[in-house]
Amino acid sequence: MLILLLPLLPILLAFGMFAVSRWRTTIIAVLVWTLFEGVVRKWVFPGYQAQILVAKDIVLLAAYLGYALTIGLRSASPSGPLLLLGGMFVAYCFVQLVNPNAPSMLLAVYGLKNYVVYMPLAIIIPDMIQREETFRRTMLWICILSIPISLLALYQFSQPPSHWVNQYVSHEEGVTSTAFAFGAGDGGDFQSGRARTSSTFSFLGGFSTFLVLMVPMAQAMLLSGMFKGRALLLVAGSLALALGATLTTGSRAPIYVYAAVMPVMMLLGAGKGLVSLTTALRFTLVIAVIGGGASFVFGSALDAYEYRAANSDNPLERLLSPINEPLRAFETSPLIGTGIGTTSNASASIMQSPDAWWLGGYAYEAENARVMQELGFPGFFLLYLLKIYVVLLIYRFYRRSRRRANIALHLQALSFTAIHLVFPTVNNPTGGLFYWAMVGLAIAADRVEWRAWRSAATLAPSPPPIGAHAV
């Protein structure tokens, strides 16, 4: 894989030098690039899709270096349990490089990248944000950028699965991967059903990750009432389009997430005084109108989704798989795992072997089972202890927050990190990047609010309204 990067070496050097000197701009650019990376990997340079993915991470590492050189020990980085748990997990991942069960050092290095390359964002992003207005703009821009992304998904759905616009990224060089189909065949070009869309993302999983990020965010923004006029229309419109685009994925997971998260966010918002009874009724009416309009406008997508839901595997078995599969993986895997990266999506390509002999004949779909298989029980325990702590930490941020924009952001971050106790952050690069970026945004929001209170308390001392600050 490193040899394959040689044609991109001059470009990487140029971007790397820029990333070191302009690390803030680079990190923002990488986050935006991730939303549209699939366009380049699928349609512009499909022969370099693997190199483009790795190059993005190399540029991000250069930005980390620029951050370390610029801020370094002067950083007000999170301390305490978050750094301790994160540091223990990262150390364990490095130890995995010498796991005797690992079939390849190159595969182990690639697996290490998958686990840890995005974790520094939780430390760096809080040092990038100094004003509360930044959170408002960030959330609004996510909604604005989601509009063309959703519209492209709707266009993909209108085209046959074999159409070039429905192409997925393939892990095998020179091989084109066409979209999966779902729904009842309509005859002609749609005889096999409708395409499961990936929009501007490389894979269906990346698009689904973006949707479960964006829809709860739009809900939190509507609940907070922090936007009026044109901005409010943009948020509501982006929510309607995202709900319609969700149906075109054919994936049940986002629907389950919306059904579970939306009522909980409503209750949590009410608990903070964010939502009055009148606001709750208005929001319910808006969601009903949006849902009804989406089912009417995107009727064919709804029909295809309902067909797949009625004719696919048992949903109860799918819901229980994050519990059942790790137990089976625990029974069938070595104590220290088969080696970091051995279940990665690129393992067959790196090992030049399609049969995954290094896994001993056992393969799992759920990410927590794959983590158990790769890292063994110690690595599984450290990773999910860290993830559980992140959820509890953001819940604490939500409890002590008093500002509407911050409450909205914490609600979204809480929902996103909670569902990623199950959803993938390791074998889904989009999920990993967005997960640690949201953790960083939540820490930044809490820090900005704390600084504002401390500044106000200096001018007019009063009892602290948001409790002691500790991360």
Helices and strands as residue ranges (DSSP letters): G 3-8, H 9-21, H 23-39, I 40-44, G 46-48, H 49-70, G 72-74, H 81-95, G 96-98, H 105-116, H 121-124, G 125-127, H 133-158, G 164-166, E 167-168, E 177-178, E 181-182, G 188-190, E 194-195, H 204-224, H 229-249, H 253-271, H 277-297, H 299-311, H 315-332, H 347-351, G 357-359, H 367-400, H 404-419, H 429-459
